[in-house]
Amino acid sequence: MKTGIISSFLSLLIILLIGLGFISPVLAQDINNSSITQEQLQQGDKIAQQAIEAAEKGEFSQAEAYWTQLIETFPTNPAVWSNRGNSRVSQNKLEEAIADFNQAIELAPHAADPYLNRGTALEAQGNYQGAIADYNKVLALNPNDAMAYNNRGNAEAGLGQWTEALTDYQEAAKISPNFAFARANAALALYQVGKTPEALTQMRNLVRKYPMFPDIRAALTAVLWEMGQQGEAESNWVAAIGIDNRYQDLDWVKTIRRWPPQMVVALDKFLNLK
């Protein structure tokens, strides 16, 4: 249940930082390569930082250009390929992004991040089975990867497998208790499978902990309205759209944010005063 390709939610998934500096273990191997100078390494570090800063500003085309520069100098570094793929996903260049992730995986088949990133791109294409296969690979490499559990839940939700999705969201939240989106996804999935009291409790808890979290404010609005608690529903709605007014667009909620069907129905009733 993450957002669409260019939305702010996806930025939680696709920005693969290279650590405290540019030199990854693969690039470190190139230090002994006489064809790569210390000056090139230092310049590479500078360009990588520029690419990260551009991505943080939402300047994904510029970030892509920086990563392309680095690929030209360090073509055997999987991190630069994977990061260029991330910048391309953010521009909805999904086929090109997948090609970059494939190259990163070829260079570092036992690194988890390129599989996670490729899974995100495949999911954006609607290839949920392919995405699940990549998330399974991540979990085989790192069984405690909370993001992989959350993302696999997203893909399972895309297939309508809400019980399985709920299990994965809950596992992500168990591994990383401060992973707000995993907890929100679990709460929405609880409502979808008919566990309304538990969903409501979790939503209230999330609002208390993250009062500026519009997704859960909007979800709580829908559930409270459905339960006849109009006053509290309205107050949560004012807070939600004050932070992010996209929740007024039911199509965005359904197709981009990808709320569960029953949550969409509940929000529709609120928006149309049913």
C-alpha positions in Angstrom: 0.0 0.0 0.0 2.7 2.5 -0.8 2.2 5.5 -3.0 2.7 6.0 -6.7 6.0 6.3 -8.4 6.6 10.0 -7.9 4.9 10.5 -4.6 6.6 11.3 -1.3 5.9 7.9 0.2 8.0 6.1 -2.4 11.0 8.2 -1.3 11.0 6.0 1.8 11.8 3.0 -0.3 14.1 4.0 -3.2 16.9 6.3 -2.0 19.8 3.9 -1.5 22.5 5.8 0.3 26.0 4.5 -0.1 26.9 4.9 3.5 29.0 7.7 5.1 31.1 8.0 1.9 31.1 7.1 -1.7 33.6 4.3 -1.5 31.7 1.0 -1.3 33.4 -2.4 -0.7 33.3 -2.9 -4.5 34.9 0.5 -5.3 37.4 -0.1 -2.5 38.6 -3.0 -4.5 39.3 -0.6 -7.3 41.6 1.5 -5.2 44.4 -1.0 -6.1 43.6 -0.6 -9.8 46.3 1.6 -11.2 43.8 3.0 -13.7 41.8 4.7 -10.9 43.6 7.6 -9.2 43.0 9.0 -5.7 41.8 12.2 -7.4 39.1 10.2 -9.2 38.0 8.7 -6.0 37.8 12.0 -4.3 35.9 13.5 -7.2 33.6 10.5 -7.2 32.8 11.1 -3.5 31.9 14.7 -4.3 29.7 13.7 -7.2 27.9 11.1 -5.2 27.1 13.6 -2.5 25.7 16.0 -5.2 23.6 13.1 -6.5 22.2 12.4 -3.1 21.4 16.1 -2.4 19.7 16.4 -5.8 17.5 13.4 -5.0 16.6 14.8 -1.6 15.5 18.0 -3.4 13.4 16.0 -5.8 15.7 16.8 -8.7 15.8 13.2 -10.0 16.9 14.0 -13.6 19.9 15.8 -12.2 20.6 12.9 -9.8 20.4 10.5 -12.7 23.0 12.6 -14.6 25.4 12.5 -11.6 25.0 8.7 -11.3 25.7 8.3 -15.0 28.9 10.3 -14.6 30.0 7.9 -11.8 29.1 4.8 -13.9 31.4 6.0 -16.6 34.3 6.2 -14.1 33.4 3.2 -11.9 31.4 0.8 -14.1 32.0 -2.2 -11.8 30.5 -0.5 -8.7 27.0 -2.0 -8.1 26.0 0.9 -5.8 26.2 3.5 -8.6 24.1 1.3 -10.9 21.5 0.8 -8.2 21.3 4.4 -7.3 20.9 5.5 -10.9 18.0 3.0 -11.1 16.5 4.7 -8.0 16.6 8.0 -9.7 15.0 6.6 -12.8 12.2 5.0 -10.8 11.5 8.4 -9.4 11.0 9.6 -13.0 8.8 6.6 -13.9 11.5 5.3 -16.2 10.8 1.8 -15.0 12.3 -0.3 -17.8 15.5 1.7 -17.7 15.6 1.4 -13.9 15.1 -2.3 -14.0 18.0 -2.6 -16.4 20.2 -0.7 -13.9 19.1 -2.9 -11.1 19.9 -6.0 -13.2 23.4 -4.7 -13.7 23.8 -4.1 -10.0 22.6 -7.6 -9.2 25.0 -9.1 -11.8 27.9 -7.3 -10.2 26.8 -8.1 -6.6 24.4 -11.0 -6.5 24.6 -11.3 -2.8 23.7 -7.7 -2.0 20.1 -7.2 -0.8 19.5 -3.6 -1.9 19.3 -4.0 -5.7 16.7 -6.7 -5.3 14.7 -4.5 -3.0 14.9 -1.6 -5.4 14.1 -3.8 -8.4 11.1 -5.2 -6.5 9.8 -1.6 -6.1 10.1 -1.0 -9.8 8.4 -4.3 -10.7 5.6 -3.5 -8.3 5.1 -0.1 -9.9 4.7 -2.0 -13.2 2.0 -4.1 -11.6 4.2 -7.2 -11.7 3.4 -8.2 -8.2 4.6 -11.8 -8.5 8.0 -10.6 -9.8 8.2 -8.1 -7.0 7.4 -10.8 -4.4 10.2 -12.9 -5.8 12.7 -10.1 -5.3 11.5 -9.4 -1.8 11.8 -13.1 -1.0 15.4 -12.9 -2.2 16.1 -9.9 0.1 14.6 -11.9 3.0 16.7 -14.9 2.2 19.8 -12.6 2.4 18.6 -10.7 5.4 15.6 -12.3 7.3 15.3 -9.1 9.5 14.8 -6.6 6.7 11.7 -4.7 7.8 11.4 -2.9 4.4 11.3 -6.1 2.5 8.4 -7.4 4.7 6.5 -4.2 4.2 7.1 -4.2 0.5 6.1 -7.8 0.1 2.9 -6.9 2.0 2.3 -4.2 -0.6 2.7 -6.6 -3.5 0.5 -9.2 -1.8 -2.1 -6.5 -1.3 -1.9 -5.8 -5.0 -2.9 -9.4 -5.6 -5.7 -9.1 -3.1 -4.0 -11.4 -0.6 -4.8 -9.3 2.4 -4.3 -11.9 5.1 -0.7 -12.5 3.9 -0.2 -8.8 3.5 -1.3 -8.2 7.1 1.1 -10.8 8.4 4.0 -9.2 6.5 3.1 -5.7 7.7 2.9 -6.9 11.3 6.3 -8.6 10.9 7.8 -5.4 9.5 6.4 -3.5 12.5 7.7 -6.1 14.9 11.2 -5.9 13.5 11.1 -2.1 13.4 8.6 -0.7 15.9 9.1 2.9 14.7 8.4 2.0 11.1 5.3 4.1 10.9 4.2 3.2 7.4 4.3 -0.6 8.2 2.2 0.0 11.3 -0.2 2.1 9.3 -0.4 -0.5 6.6 -1.1 -3.2 9.2 -3.9 -1.1 10.7 -5.6 -0.6 7.3 -5.2 -4.3 6.5 -6.9 -5.1 9.8 -9.9 -3.1 8.7 -9.9 -4.8 5.3 -10.0 -8.3 6.9 -12.9 -7.3 9.2 -11.0 -6.7 12.5 -12.4 -3.2 13.0 -11.9 -2.8 16.7 -8.2 -3.8 16.5 -7.8 -1.5 13.5 -9.3 1.4 15.3 -7.1 0.8 18.4 -4.0 0.8 16.3 -5.0 3.9 14.3 -5.7 5.8 17.5 -2.3 4.7 18.9 -0.6 5.9 15.7 -2.3 9.3 15.8 -1.1 9.8 19.4 2.4 8.9 18.5 2.5 10.6 15.0 0.0 13.4 15.2 1.2 14.9 11.8 0.8 11.6 9.9 -1.9 12.4 7.3 -2.4 8.9 6.1 -3.5 7.5 9.4 -5.6 10.7 10.2 -7.5 10.2 7.0 -7.9 6.4 7.7 -9.2 7.2 11.2 -11.6 9.7 9.7 -13.1 7.0 7.4 -13.4 4.4 10.2 -14.9 6.8 12.7 -17.5 8.0 10.2 -18.5 4.5 9.4 -19.0 3.9 13.1 -21.2 7.0 13.5 -18.6 9.1 15.4 -19.0 12.1 13.1 -17.5 14.7 15.4 -14.2 13.0 15.9 -14.1 12.0 12.3 -14.4 15.6 11.2 -11.7 16.8 13.5 -9.3 14.1 12.2 -10.2 15.0 8.6 -9.4 18.7 9.2 -6.0 17.7 10.5 -5.4 15.2 7.6 -6.1 17.5 4.7 -4.3 20.4 6.4 -1.2 18.3 6.0 -1.9 16.5 2.7 -5.0 17.4 0.7 -4.6 14.5 -1.8 -6.8 12.4 0.5 -9.7 14.4 -0.9 -9.1 12.6 -4.2 -10.6 9.2 -3.9 -9.0 8.0 -7.1 -5.5 9.0 -5.8 -6.3 7.1 -2.5 -7.4 4.0 -4.5 -4.8 3.8 -7.3 -1.8 5.7 -6.0 -1.8 5.3 -2.3 -3.5 1.9 -2.8 -5.7 1.7 0.3 -7.5 -1.6 0.8 -10.9 -1.7 -0.9 -13.0 -1.6 2.3 -11.0 1.5 3.5 -11.7 3.2 0.1 -15.4 2.4 0.5 -15.4 3.9 4.0 -13.7 7.1 2.9 -16.1 7.4 0.0 -19.0 7.4 2.4 -17.4 10.2 4.4 -16.5 12.3 1.4 -20.0 11.9 0.0 -21.8 12.2 3.3 -23.4 8.7 3.0 
